[in-house]
Amino acid sequence: MAKNLSNLRAPKKANTGRKRVGRGMGSGMGKTSTRGHKGQGSRSGSSLMRGFEGGQMPLHRRLPKRGFTNIFRVEYTVINLTRIASVTAEKNVTEIGLDDYKKLGLASSKKALIKILGNGELTAGITITAHKFSKSAQERLKRPAARQFLPAGPSKQPSSFTPRVPGSLRTAGGRER
C-alpha cells in the first residue's frame, strides 16, 4: 500500500511518555521500582565504574599497555601543490600568506602550522609562505613559476649544546675532580 497523507502514522513508541517508576502496582513499575530485589543495583547511590564486569578483570585492564604519547609532537596541516593549484586557479590568487590558508579553505585554523608537499604541478606564478616545505615541494618551487618563503621569526634549529658540570663535582680550586 502506498504511503500518503491519509495513512501516515507516527513511528512505534514515538508517543509514549517517560517511565514513571514507584507509582504503585498498577503501573507495572511499583514496589521495587524496576530495580529488582537486593543486590548492589537496588541500593540508593549505587553506581558502577565504566567498564565494570561484575568482578571479572575488565577489558581495559586485560589488554596490554602499548606505545606512548609524545608530548612534544608538532602537528602540521599538510597541503599538496595540486590543491594549491586548483584553489589559486578558482580564486585567482597570486600570493598565499599564512593568514590566507584559512580564508581559502586549505586549513581549519588560522594558527595551524602549514607544510607544503610536492604532489602535483604549479602552472601559474605564485608565491607561497609556509612553515615547512618537503624536499619534492622545494624542487618544484625552484622553477620560475613559483617562489617559496618561510615566515620570519625565531629559528627552530637546535642551538649547540654544551653540558655543564654541576658545582658539587668541582673542587675548591675550581678544577674538576
HELIX and SHEET records of a PDB file:
HELIX    1   1 LEU A    5  ASN A    7  5                                   3    
HELIX    2   2 MET A   25  SER A   27  5                                   3    
HELIX    3   3 GLN A   40  SER A   42  5                                   3    
HELIX    4   4 LEU A   59  ARG A   62  1                                   4    
HELIX    5   5 LEU A   81  LYS A   91  1                                  11    
HELIX    6   6 ASP A  100  LYS A  103  1                                   4    
HELIX    7   7 LYS A  135  LEU A  141  1                                   7    
HELIX    8   8 GLY A  167  LEU A  169  5                                   3    
SHEET    1   A 3 THR A  77  ASN A  80  0                                        
SHEET    2   A 3 ILE A 114  LEU A 117  1                                        
SHEET    3   A 3 LYS A 132  PHE A 133  1                                        
SHEET    1   B 3 GLU A  95  ILE A  96  0                                        
SHEET    2   B 3 ILE A 126  THR A 129  1                                        
SHEET    3   B 3 ALA A 146  PHE A 149  1                                        
END                                                                             
